[in-house]
Amino acid sequence: MILRRVGLLLARSLGSANCPLAPSSYIQHQLSTTGCLNRVARASIRYNSTRSTVIQLLNNIGSKREVEQYLRYFTSVDSQQFAVIKVGGAIITQNLNELASSLAFLNHVGLFPIVLHGTGPQINEILEAEGVVPEYIDGIRITDSKTMSVVRRCFLEQNLKLVDALEKQGVRARPITGGVFTADYLDKDKYQLVGKITKVDNTPIEASIQAGALPILTSLAETADGQILNVNADVAAGELARVIQPLKIVYLNEKGGLIHGESGEKISVINLDEEYDSLMKQPWVKYGTKLKIKEIRDLLMHLPRSSSVAIISTGDLQKELFTDSGAGTMIRRGYKLLTRDRLDQFESLDAFKNALVEDPFFNGSAELVNSYVDSLNYSKFKVYADEPFEAVAVVKEIDSDIPVLDKFVASKDGWQNNVADNVWSALRSDKSSLQWVVPEDSERASWFFDRADGSFIKNGKILFWYGVESADTITKMIKDFSKTVPQTTSSRFKPSQPRLYSTLARPYIGRVVNKSDANRYYSSSTKNARVALIGARGYTGQNLISLINNHPYLEVVHVSSRELAGKDVEGYTKSAVKYENLQVEDVARLEKEGSVDMWVMALPNGVCKPFVNAIADVGGNGAIVDLSADYRFDNNWIYGLPELNDRTVIAKAKSVANPGCYATGSQLAIAPLLPYVSGQPTIFGVSGYSGAGTKPSPKNDIKFLSDNLIPYTLTDHIHEREVSTRLGTNVSFIPHVGQWFQGITLTISIPLKKYLSSKDIRSIYEEKYTGEPLVQVSQDIPLVRDIAGKHGVVIGGFGVHSSQPRVVVVATIDNLLKGAATQCVQNINLMLGYDELAGITLN
């Protein structure tokens, strides 16, 4: 089947649209023709290159594991059984290019969704322009002959519009405006030319896919004698799915999912077997929502349990299909969930044991599983599972106030079909607090990060918890956990510094999307926030003002600088703001009045403490990001390096210490190799003179720097301590100032425990930073001149010594952006519930 798809794409690349041969025959014909072998090879390279590029782009929304897993899943069935996608007419009008781009993505990885679209808004627009008021009975459009002429015209126009948009994206598409649906009159006297589908002929769809073209359908149907009838597009998509039996039925709409009528939040998953009866009794489930859920349930009852319905927005199509977390609302039949707290309650212990074998701890040993299950007779436990045991959780009550999740195991289908999420939801609703441990290299670590309130990493193990409010309880959990984990030199955080939680927590807003163990943060928050900058005279302050000026939701309300007081704030155009000389009492007053949502301290080291204390003493709602080094070693503050720290912790923090510029680049450049480090890395760093600030000194004197390189603070630099503390291993750091303005280059020598090739090391970095848009891994040595003005970090070189296990890694970072202002905005976005990259233009 996969070879057939390659054949289709090769045939398309070779321009075989008019060839009478089947694609596979056509390729054989071309191969037998003189000179065509190279032509086929070039086409194959083009296809593989495109597919590879698209998969790399998909990796930006999901981990490599997720993307590969779902690609295998979707290509495990016949081409037409991948997905039926129903597109609302409004989407074609408002989001045509985004829709075409999303469908092109799918096609470029060899998938052929069947697309069926509506045209309701366009019909109403034409009818109203002609003075005709659309009429409905029971939500069904009354379609007389005049209305039918408009319906048919709109369907043809919108169909060709979508086909044309796909062709412009380099995707072959075939308009199918008839011949698929046969119908009788629904009620001719009542609705006139409205049909009820009686038969679906998928021959035109198969022919389109065989020709390598996406089938684009309308919902028009015909009677046996040829009369065209209007059919609701949702109904037609359902009838089509009954015949095709796809893995996915996707409804694209503007809301991006079903919205909970009371909380106003998007519903992530509905497990019908477990939730349908109670859901339909909810007071907010009525009218269209109730009808939609009922129709989807009726549809899924006629499909395999592997089929599911997704209701999403156009832009979230890839995220819904290729990530565990999804993007909109997924509805599936599932199974009823069960709980057991005694072994004699199990109908079959064998099913329970077979599920547990999947746990890596047992290494496939039935003997170990039997021993574990027997031990439950002597424990207070509770098991949560679905009926076929696709996902199983075992919770134990131990000598602690917080129960322990001892096992959480799911099969491949259990993860892909969101059974694991359903079991977790049942567990979460039953247990108000929980703790558990997961290996740091677990491919499911990000899934658990998303479901925890806090975490602590030590020596390859992660302690997670939720529902624990007491700082004393958290401290005790960490101490107990640390006793069970042997000390190694690869610890990311020293045991004496439990920095991954904060007693200054704020409510969690937003959502983390699963990606490796460093997850891009997304949120639907659109509420504007007011920012005050204390000490904005320097280069970092100016860059921060520029970023906020381009931010969709942030606005500057106060900017404090003693030297510039009274002058207009240049570069800020959202409103007229003047520099002020705010004193400690002014800051306290503004915090008490609730006039500021986010305080940014852009002051020299050792200066901001009185302002921070004033804000804390008031006890208001304002959050703080400090750009100095004053609080980077304070356990009550959260360290804000999103790519290496738990984003959910940053999101809940009220006080965040922004990392240093050298420290950010150094940590990102060393962190992937921590398990392999055998000694003390040495960092040779050179910064542009903007890093020396605006106060005149030899380090920012252009004449003195000309043809010169200035070493300074040869030992005990604050960033040496910062990097060593955060990585949990000592480093040597020697800083210098160069004659350029901005940008840092770091050349880092890292001793290794064993020999690794340059390719192996690069692969480690690529895997570590998959899905991190601000970290680029390069095969080449990055140059500092190329990083100025860019928001990210580039890591490359990976030179391995010929006779000893040692690698030299080179990293570049803009000291004013990712080294300061850009990272500050990332942290602000996380803390206020915005998309982490809001206001940050990717380079």
Secondary structure, 3 states (H helix, E strand, C coil): CHHHHHHHHHHHHCCCCCCCCCHHHHHHHHHCCCCCHHHHHHHHHHHHHHHHHHHHHHCCCCCHHHHHHHHHHHCCCCHHHCEEEEECHHHHHHCHHHHHHHHHHHHHCCCCCEEEECCHHHHHHHHHHCCCCCCEECCEECECHHHHHHHHHHHHHHHHHHHHHHHHCCCCEEEECCCCEEEEECCHHHHECEEEEEEECCHHHHHHHHCCCEEEECCCEECCCCCEEECCHHHHHHHHHHHHCCCEEEEECCCCCCECCCCCCECCEEEHHHHHHHHHCCCCCCHHHHHHHHHHHHHHCCCCCCCEEEEECHHHHHHHHHCCCCCCEEEECCCCEEEECCHHHCCCHHHHHHHHCCCHHHCCCHHHHHHHHHHHHHCCEEEEEECCCCEEEEEECCCCCCCEEEEEEECHHHHHCCHHHHHHHHHHHHCCCEEEEEECCCCCHHHHHHCCCEEEEECCEEEEEECCCCHHHHHHHHHHHHHHCCCCCCCCCCCCCCCCCCCCECCCCCEECCCCCCCCEECCCCCCEEEEEECCCCHHHHHHHHHHHCCCCEEEEEEECCCCCCCECCCCCCCCCEEECCCHHHHHHHHHHCCCCEEEECCCCCCCHHHHHHHHHHCCCCEEEECCCCCCCCCCCEECCCCCCCHHHHHHECEEECCCHHHHHHHHHHHHHHHHECCCCEEEEEECHHHHCCCCCHHHCHHHHCCCCEECCCCCCHHHHHHHHHHCCCCEEEEEECCCCCCEEEEEEEEECCCCCHHHHHHHHHHHCCCCCCEEECCCCCCHHHCCCCCCEEEEEEEECCCCCEEEEEEEECCCHHHHHHHHHHHHHHHHCCCCCCCCCCC
